[in-house]
Amino acid sequence: MSVRLKLTLSYAGFLMVAGLLLLAAVWLFLLRYVPNRAMLYNPDDRPTGGVFPVRSALLEVFAPRAAAVLAFLLVFGLVGGWILAGRMLAPLTRIAEATRLATHGSLSHRILLPGHKDEFRELADAFDAMLARLEAHVAEQQRFAANASHELRTPLAISKALLDVARADPHADTGEVIARLHSVNARAIDLTAALLLLSRVNQRSFTREPVDLSLLVEEAVEELLPLAEKHGVTLETGGDAAPTSGSHALLLQLTTNLVHNAIIHNLPEGGTVRVTTGVSPGAVVLTAENTGDRLTPELAATLTEPFQRGTERVHTDHAGVGLGLAIVKTITHAHDGTLALAARPGGGLRITVTLPAVSPSTGTP
């Protein structure tokens, strides 16, 4: 049976039970006190005279009327229950229709249930919010897949072109071809590794442990110091200990990506990168600032998209694969943190990572 039919039968059943209880109350508190024998009373004591009605006579008159009333209540309960159940279940019908549309791939549909705030309205609003998040996630995944396919196709196409040229010209300089193939292959490997890292982080398949962001900053700066010196960028660090909980390897990757991105997207000469850590109520903060070209707030907000760059001034030997800040964003969200990007008034970018703070001794929030 459908839910509507079940509710209809329930309404009618409750109405019948109520009618039977009313009849039982009439019997218990009225008819049982009526005598079962004819009784005469003094006409002088009453306004009217005659014989007092007996129980059997009252039952003969009352029983057919009671049966008619019960039949009316049954029909009324079935019809009224069917109508009320239909009105009550109408929101569920709209939700079920939206679910079917979503199952067939239509994620843009919204229920937009009108009326006052009740359980059905809360369910519909929650379903609409879920559809909105799912639509945005699917669109992001499709965009990412398209960009990744394009980025992976580029080194493969370059490799094919180099091999075709080498095969067409047997006297070509094989050393140069091999060097260029090595460079292109290294870029493809870096891109594949970055894609695998993004997949791993999205699955949150890592073990949490106490981590101090200030120590990670020192480690990342020490690793990237030769690159900064090569391109004339000054690295500055500062701040306090910033204990949090998460994967040491992933948070180190996050810090390294921030510093690397700040170095390669900088001024041609005399650039500066400043990385600081700090503690706020219930959170730890990692901030990376760099000099560079002026960026609009709209452009800065898109830099966490995969394969998005805010400036063309990148050094070709360390240009990366366009996933640096996308990886930073994914790692931050996997550690229940927030990422904020803001264009600096004088040029460059300020990136702020906020993660939950933990007790240094216990490693708990």
N, C-alpha and C positions, 0 to 999 in steps of 0.2 A: 504493500500500500504506500501511496505517496504521503509525504508529511502533511499536506493539506487535508487529505482524507482522515488521517489519524487525528489531527487537531479537531476536525469536524465531529468525528465520533466521540472524542473526549468532551467537547462542549456539550453535545447532546446527552451524553451519559451523565455528566455532572448535573445538567438541568433535570433529567429524569430522577436522579437520586434526590435532588432538592425537593421535587414534587412529592416523591414517596415519603420523604421525611416530614413534609408538611401534612400529608394525609395521616401519617402515624401520629403526629402531634394532635390532630383533630380527634383521632380515636382515643388516645390516651387521656386527653384532658377534657373531652366533651362527651363523645358517644358512650364511653364506658360508664358514665354516671347516669345515663338515661335508663330508666327501669325497663325490664323485659316483659312486664305485665301491665295490663290496663289499670289505671288508677283514676278514681273519681275525686274531685275536690269540691268543696262547698262553693256554690256559685256566689254566696253572699260575701265571701272573702276575696273574691277576685273580680276584676272588671268584666271578665267574660267567663262563661261556664262551659263545661264539656268534659271530654275525656283527655287526659294527659297523653301525648304521643309516646308510643312504645319504641324500643330500639329497632326491632325488626322492620317496622314501618319506615323509620328514618333511613335505615340501610338500603331499603328498596328504592327510596327516592334519591339517596346520596350517591350510591355506587355507580349508576349510569353516568351521572354528571362528573364524578371523579374520573371515570375511565375516559370520558370525552376530553376532560382537561388534560389528562396525561397524554392522550394522543396528540392534542394540540401542542403540548410542550415538546413532544418528540419531533413533530414536523418543524416547529419553530426553531428548536435546537439544531436540527440538521441544516435547515436553510440559513439561519443566522450564523451558525458555526462555519458553514462553507464560505459565506461572504466575509466574515471576520478573519478567518484563516487566510483567505486570498489577499486581503489587505495587509495583514501582518507579514505575510511571506513575500510580498511584492519586492521589497529591497533585496531579498535573497535571490530572487529571479534575475534582477539586474546584475547582481554580483556574479551569479553563475554565467550569465551571458558574457560579461567582461572576461571571465576566466576562460571561456571557450575561445573568445577572440584572441586572448593572449597566447593560448595554446597553439593557435594557428599562425602566430608570429606578429599579430597586430598589437604592439606595445604602446601605441600612441592613444589608444582608447582610454577614457576615464569615466568612472561611474558618476561622480559629481552628484551624490545623493542629496536631495533637498530636505528641508524639515529641521526639527529641533535635534539637539544633541542627545542621542540615545545609543543603545548598544549596536544597532544596525548602522547608524551613521558613523560611529567610531570604526566599525569593521570596514565600511566602504572607504572612509578616509585613509585608513591604514593600507588598504589594498591599492588605492590610488597612489599613495606615497611609494609603495613597493614597486608599482609599475613604472613610476617616474625614475626611481633609482635603477631599475633593471634596464629601462630604455637607454638611460645615459651610459650604463656600464656596457651594454651591447654595442652602442655607437662608438664608445671609446675603444673597445676591443676590435671592432671592424676597422676603425681608423688606424689603430696600431698595427693590425695585420697587413693592411695595405702599405703603410709606411715601411714596415719591416721587410715585406716582399720586395719593395722598390730598392731599399738599401742593400739587401742581400743580392739582388740582381745586378747591381752596379759592379761590384768587384768580380763577379762571375763573367759579366760581359767584357770587362777590361782584360781579364785573363784569357778569354777566348780570342779577343782581338790580338793580343800579344803573341799568342801561339800561332794564329793564322799568319801574322806577319813573319814570324820566325820560320814557319814552314814554307812560305812563299819565297823567302830570300835566304838560301842556305848560307850565304856569306855574311849574314848579319852578325853583329856583335852579341854573342850568346851571353856574355857576362852582364851586359846591360839588361837584356831580357830577363835573365834570372833574377837580377836585383829588383826589377820592377815587379816581377811575379811574386817575389818574396814579400815585398811591401804590400801588394794587393791582398795576398793570402793572409798576412798578419792582420790586416784590417778586417777581413772576413771572419777570422778566428776571434778577434776582439768583439765583433758585433754578435757573433753566436754566443760567446760567453756571457755577454751582457744580457742577451735575451733569456738564456738559461737562468741567470741570476734573478731576473725579474719574475720568471715563473716560480722559482723556489721561494722568493719572498712572498709572492701572492698566496702561496699555499701555507705560509707561516709554519713551515716545517723546520723550526730551529728551537734550540734549548736556551732558556733565559738564565742569565747569571749576572751578578753585580758587575757593573762597568762604570768607570770614571771617564767622562767625556774629555776632561782636561788632559788626561794621559793619552787619549786617542789623538787629540790635537797635536801634542808634541810628537807622537809617532808619525802622523801624516806629514807634518811640516818637515821633519827630518828626512823623510823619504823623498819629498818633492823639492827640497832645497836646491839640488843641482839644476833642476828644470827652471826654478825661479831665477837663479843666478845667470843661467844661460840667456834668459830673455829680459834681464835687467829689472826684475820685479822684486821688491822688498817685502819680506814676510814678517809680520808682527803678530805676536800672540800675547794673551793676557787673560786675567780672570781667576776665578776660584775653582776649587774642586766641584765637580758636578756629577754626583753619583746617581745612576739610574740602573735599570734592569733590562737585559736583552741579550742579543747575540753579539759577542765581542767582534767576530769577523764582519758581520753585517754593519754594525755601527762604525767600525773602522773604514769599511767601504764607503759609507755615507760621508764620513769626515774627509776621506781622501778625495772623493768626487767633488766635494765643495771646494777644497783648496785647489784641486787641479782645474776646475772650471774657472775659479777666480784668477788663476795665473794665465791661462790661455786666452781668456776674454778680458784683456787689459790693454793699457796704453802700449804703443810700440817701444817707448823708453820711459824710464822713471816711474813705472807703475808701482802700486802698493796693494798689498793684501793684508787685512787685519782679521784675525780669528780670535774670538773671545768666548769664554764660558762663564756662566753665572747660575745663581739659584734664586728662584722666586717661590712664593708660597705654593707648595705642592708640586713644583715642577723644576726642571733644569733647562737652561737655555744655552744653545750653541749658535753664535752669530758669526757669519762670514761676510766681510765687506771688501769690495775691490774698486779701484778706479777703472775708468774705461769710457766708452762712448755713452752719450746721453741716450737713455731709453724712456719711452713713454710708459705710463702705468699700464696701458692696455697690452703693450708688448711684453712687459715684465710678467704679467699674469699668465701668459701663454708659454713661458719658458720651461715649465715642468712637463709640457707635452713631449712625447717621444720625437726625436729627430728635429727638434725646434731649436734654432739658434737666434740669439738676440743681436748679433753683429757678425759681419763677414771678416772681421779682423781676428783670425785665429791662425796660429802657427801650424803649418801643414804637417810638420813632423809629429805633432802631438794634438791633432785636431779632435781626436776622440771619434766616437761613433754616433754622437747625438743622443745618447741615452743617459748622460751623467745626472742631470737633474731629475729625469724621470725615475731613475733608480733611487735617488735621494728621497723623492716623494713617496715611493712605494715602501721603502724601508721605514720611513717616518711613520706612515699609517700602520704598518705592520707592528710597530712598537707603541701603538695607541698615542701617537704624538700629532702635532700639527706643524705645517710648513707654511711660512709666509715669505713672499718676495716683494721687494719694494725698490723702485728706481731711486738712486741717490740724486739729489739736486745738482751736484757738480759732475755727474756722470758715473757710470758704474752701477753696481747692484748691491743690495743688502739682503741677505738670506738669513732667516731666523728659524731654527728648529727648536721646538719645545717638546720635551718628553717628560713623562711622569717621574718624579723624584722618589728615591728610596732611601732608607736608612743605611748609612755606610757600614754599620756593624752587622745588621741583620739581613740586609738586602731586600727588605719588604717596604711597600709604600707607606 
